[in-house]
Amino acid sequence: MFQGLRKPVNVTQVTVKAPRRTLNCISPEQISQDSGQMDLTVLSGAATIALVSATIFLLVIRSWTTFTQAAATTRFPQSIMREPAQRFRDEHEKLGREQSVYLVSALVFTVIFCISYLLPPTGIFDDVPAWQLIIVLVVLIIAAGAVLYRLIRIFLERRRLLFVRDANMATGHSLQKLTSHSNRVFHDVSCLDDTIDNVVVGLQGIYAISVIARQPSKDNRVRLKGDQLMFAPGNEAVSVARSGAKSRQLARELRKVTGHDVRIRSVIAIPGWEVELQESADYLVVNERNLAMLTGWKDQNDYLMNEDVAAIQKLLTERCTRFR
C-alpha cells in the first residue's frame, strides 16, 4: 500500500496594518472654560427672561393702581368728610400698596428665574457674546439694589407715619368731646398751600389745632417759651411759628366770608407729653387728654354770630369733603 504523499504548502503571512487614529486630547482648562461659558449663558438667559417678565408685571400693576385711584368715586361725594389723620392714613396705605407691588414683583422674578434656570430655553442665548451676558447680570444687580433700597425706605417711612397717624387720630378723636353748643370739628383743613390738622368752629370762637407727633421718652416733659417748644431731656427746641402763620392765613381767608376780622386761636397738641410750663400768650399747648380745656381760652373778641358760624362751617365743609 502506498502512503499518501503530502505536498508541503508554503503559507505566506500577510500583515494588515490598520490605519492610525489620531485622538484629540482636550485639556482640563478648555473643559472648564466651556463649562463656565455655558453656566454664564444659562444664568444670564434666565435673569433676562425673569427681569423682563417682572418689569412688565410691575408696569401693568402700577398702571392699573393709578387708573383705579383716579377713577375712585362714591355715590355720596358731598356727605363723606375727612376723618382725623386722613392724609396720613392715605399716605400710609399708599406706601403699603407700593411695598406689596415690589414684593410681588420680586416673587414673580424669583419664580420665573428658577424655572428658566432649571429648564433653560435652547438656542436663544447661545450666540450672544459673553460681554453682553455680563452687562445683563450687572443691570440685574443694580435693579435689585434699587428695589431693596426703595423697600427699606418704604419700611422706615411707614414706621414713622404709623406713629404720626396714631398721634393725629388720638387728637382728632379727643376733639369729638367738643362737638356741642354748635361746635363742629374739621380735619385736614386746606389753607393756601398748607394744611391745618384740625379746626374747631363754634359760637365761642375758632381754634386751629396743630399736632406735633414726637416719640415721648421717659422724661416726657415739655414747656413753651415764646414760640419755642422745649422738650426734655436736653431742652431740644422746636419752633411753632409755622402753626401761628397757618392760623393767621386762615383768618384772612375767613374774613372774605364774614366781611370782618375773626380771631383764630392757635393750639399746639403734643400727644404723650406733659406740659409743665407755658410762657406765651399766642399759643396754647395741650396733650390728647386735656384738649377739652382749650374752650376756656377765649375772651369777648372771640365770640361769633350765628350767621358767621354758619358761613364759616359751610366753607370748611366744602374744603374738607373727601371726594371733590
Secondary structure, DSSP 8 states (H G I E B T S, - for coil): ---------------------------HHHHHHHHHHHHHHHHHHHHHHHHHHHHHHHHHHHHHHHHHHHT---S-TTT-B--TTHHHHHHHHHHHHHHHHHHHHHHHHHHHHHHHHHS--SSSSTTS-HHHHHHHHHHHHHHHHHHHHHHHHHHHHHHHHHHHHHHHHHHHHHGGGG--TT-EEEEEEEETTEEEEEEEEETTEEEEEEE------SS-EEEEETTEEEETTTTEEEE-HHHHHHHHHHHHHHHHHHSS---EEEEEE-TT-EEEEEE-SSEEEE-SSSGGGGGGS--GGG---HHHHHHHHHHHHHHTBS--
